[in-house]
Amino acid sequence: MLAAPLSGYTDLPYRRSLRRQGCFFAFTEMVDAASIAYSNSNSVELLRRGEDEEFLAVQLVGSDMEHLRMAVDHINQHEFDVFDFNLGCPVPKVAKKHAGAALGKDVENALKCFGLLASRTRFPITAKIRILDETDPAPTLELVQGLAALGARAITIHGRVMAKFYSGKVFTEIISECVKAVPDTQIIANGGIMSGFDAEELKRQSNCNVVMLARGMMGNPWLFKEVQQKENYLPPTVHEWAAEMTRHIEEMAAYYGESRGLTLSRKLVLDYLRGRGFGGESKNRASGLSTLDEFYRFRDWLLERGPAASYFVNPPPCRRLRQCD
Ligand SMILES: Cc1cc2nc3c(=O)[nH]c(=O)nc-3n(C[C@H](O)[C@H](O)[C@H](O)COP(=O)(O)O)c2cc1C
């Protein structure tokens, strides 16, 4: 089980939070080849690895051969366990540069770029793609077989086409066809895992023994334990939930400085709150947090109120909390 790269999220404090709850295989956020090539300081910051991180993959996105060459040479000066190429990002900012999922659809050029990266990186190389068609496996197979032939050690397949972004059914049959087609390359199935049950279903339906968690881990790092421990999993108590959120936000403040850290943390706090029965006022308050002291007061206010009593009767399966003793 892997933690997906999530742009704007999987920085060092985020990965540390995931790792405390059972994650081992994690990625940096996606880094843009042109920005790395020209040493943009914000992008170079994304390459920072914690001394405590035993495994870390870096993910690059881009489509310009010269930028890719410069970026891979720069990344070679750092220390990573895996070098991953993004062929699945659908966001307009990336697609308009013909990178990410747009490049993935252009199989010939995608393989040209991947071949260049494979020949220059000093790390094991992998790719993250989307399926290219919901019913016909042939286009996805062409891409997957081409990547495997160029030396991809693993290929993560998000079972939705680019036009669907992140919504709708995950087409597990296409992933399963890819598993059969490249028996020597590890296929990793991705899409729609919100609970331990979903992870088992995705494995079963796609015939994959490895899956990647993405939106399901946002505000719910305990998803790693849930997937690992299956029916023995006990959700966090409200106090354990608050303690993990607090540690995460404190690390954001330490990493980015209090002001920037707290601004960046607002969306994280909203994720921790989502679906957990704290009510609308908590969201309004979270959106205005700007100092650690404000956060501590907010956290104490949440603990005093607790989730609505009705929440414990029927909590959403993926957002469960145990009542404090
Ligand atoms: C906010 C956000 C940021 C993402 N950033 C990246 C990224 O940097 N690189 C990448 O390959 N995929 C990225 N993705 C896609 C996820 O890794 C994953 O493939 C997708 O969310 C589908 O899995 P899910 O249905 O379990 O969420 C991002 C998704 C979201 C929602």
The ligand as a Gaussian input file, in Angstrom:
#p B3LYP/6-31G(d) Opt

LIG

0 1
 C       -5.598000      17.489000      -4.338000
 C       -5.029000      16.428000      -5.224000
 C       -3.721000      16.516000      -5.645000
 C       -3.172000      15.524000      -6.478000
 N       -1.875000      15.618000      -6.842000
 C       -1.315000      14.624000      -7.579000
 C        0.075000      14.643000      -7.913000
 O        0.826000      15.557000      -7.528000
 N        0.575000      13.622000      -8.661000
 C       -0.224000      12.574000      -9.092000
 O        0.270000      11.670000      -9.755000
 N       -1.517000      12.535000      -8.778000
 C       -2.079000      13.515000      -8.029000
 N       -3.392000      13.436000      -7.670000
 C       -4.167000      12.241000      -8.036000
 C       -4.112000      11.181000      -6.930000
 O       -2.784000      10.771000      -6.690000
 C       -4.983000       9.966000      -7.273000
 O       -4.505000       9.387000      -8.453000
 C       -6.447000      10.347000      -7.462000
 O       -6.891000      11.199000      -6.417000
 C       -7.346000       9.101000      -7.535000
 O       -7.352000       8.360000      -6.346000
 P       -8.565000       8.491000      -5.277000
 O       -9.849000       8.272000      -6.037000
 O       -8.278000       7.391000      -4.278000
 O       -8.483000       9.857000      -4.704000
 C       -3.970000      14.433000      -6.893000
 C       -5.298000      14.356000      -6.464000
 C       -5.837000      15.336000      -5.659000
 C       -7.273000      15.216000      -5.221000

